[in-house]
Amino acid sequence: MSKEITSREKDYSQWYNDLIIKAGLADYSAVRGCMVIKPYGFALWENMRDQLDKRFKETGHQNAYFPLFIPKSFLSKEAAHVEGFAKECAVVTHYRLMNDPEGNGIIVDPDAKLEEELIVRPTSETIIWNTYKTWIQSYRDLPLLINQWANVVRWEMRTRLFLRTTEFLWQEGHTAHATRQEAIDETIQMLNVYAEFAEEWMAMPVIKGVKSINERFAGAEDTYCIEAMMQDGKALQAGTSHFLGQNFAKAFDVKFSDKENKLDYVWATSWGVSTRLIGALVMAHSDDDGLVLPPKLAPIQVVIVPIYKGDDQKKLVDEKVKLLIEDFKALGVSVKYDDDDSRRPGWKFAEYEMKGVPVRIAIGARDIANNVAEVARRDTKTKEPVSLDGLANTVYTLLNDIQENIYNKAKTFRDAHITIANTWDKFVKLLDEKTGFISAHWDGTAETEEKIKELTKATIRCIPLNNIKEEGKCILTGRPSGERVLFARAY
């Protein structure tokens, strides 16, 4: 099966597309720019969603749902916001179809034009803050901590499965607070939630930082982000958390009376991650033989493949596997027994390697007689006989080892691809030859940032939160700079 996948070295982009399709994560759809998430891919998203949702609720947030359609006038109330999304919006202008009087199928009924056009949700700040106006009157109503799981539409010309599609799934948190500091604390708290999830569950090391003005979310005062490194040396923004200040509260006149009965605008945040995380997971860990999935998120953590000849051996293996499955389930391990007799064991081995199942167990009548089973790891592609006594506990420990190993491998790669550049020539050379994050000085102006992007296609991924102040000179202009930022070419 791996022969049907283009190698990473030959064509990384094609390798990614081949792997998404071959591993059964997603498929292309009849709607240009949109994808179909297949059951295996959606199971992966559900595991991500469930863990994130648990963390959101542990930090006091509640789920709600807001309309898919947003009145056009709402978007125009916050100038920077509408400018940021205007080119990506899908617009609904009519509400009815009709049969073509000339017999050419279905047409839009010209008499069914909407009084006001509706925008298909690109993000929900405007519709939510219009609603919050009726929910918030007093400090007793704050903080208001709401999250929604939804789909959004951003009209994309160049798409790639999971990474950039016209429609995608995500969550978006929207919170309201009584003070500026409370909102900033919320913004950073949710950034930390994303970072911990990425590292502990996705086994993907990330750098936490603040976006530059050019890269900031439209309508935000500050955008915080987590940035990850893919195996081709490109960066990927894996999550964002925005401090919105009072911008949307002022745009939608959302005020509250404080304890002294004085009116003030509330302070806001928004934050989100999307199905783009699946693309990040694939590109951070997988290889030329298929997916490599961290056990904590893998839809199937352990697959058991029987080896037998004849009904008597199959019955013996079936009975033993039934007991093993009970042991695995008692430990909370997701296990599949593939006893489909229409496929040979070798085919199954290749299939589950392609799907990135962390542990594969092969067991036959002879193995049972010897009280062992063959246990294979997907991350290292090693296998060894393991005693059937306490097999589930042994594999449970192994799954934790695999999770840690996948993270360490990704972190070693990421750390090896963070390089300092003090001159323009070295900066360009590193981008072209080594790739990765380039730590360099920048003069702090949007014009210089845009010029660097124009010349190299590299952007400022973030200003790291743990940055050490350091006097230097901008790599492009030579003007003074007080700290380094991280540049990279990115998805």
Secondary structure, DSSP 4 states (H G I P E B T S, - for coil): -GGGS--TTT-HHHHHHHHHHHTTSEEE-SSTT-EEE-HHHHHHHHHHHHHHHHHHHHTT-EE----SEEEHHHHTTSHHHHHHHGGG-EEEEES-EEE-TTSSSEEE-TT-EEEEEEEE-S--HHHHHHHHHHH--BGGG--EEEEEEEEEE---SS-BTTTB-SEEEEEEEEEEESSHHHHHHHHHHHHHHHHHHHHHTS---EEEEE--TTTS-TT-SEEEEEEEE-TTS-EEEEEEEEEEETHHHHHTT-EEE-TTS-EEE-EEEEEEEETHHHHHHHHHH-BTTB----TTT-S-SEEEEEE-SHHHHHHHHHHHHHHHHHHHHHTT--EEE---TTS-HHHHHHHHHHTT-SEEEEEEHHHHHTTEEEEEETTT--EEEEESTTHHHHHHHHHHHHHHHHHHHHHHHHHHTEEE--SHHHHHHIIIII-SEEEEE--S-HHHHHHHHHHHS-EEEEEETTPPP--EE-TTT--EESSEEEEE-B-
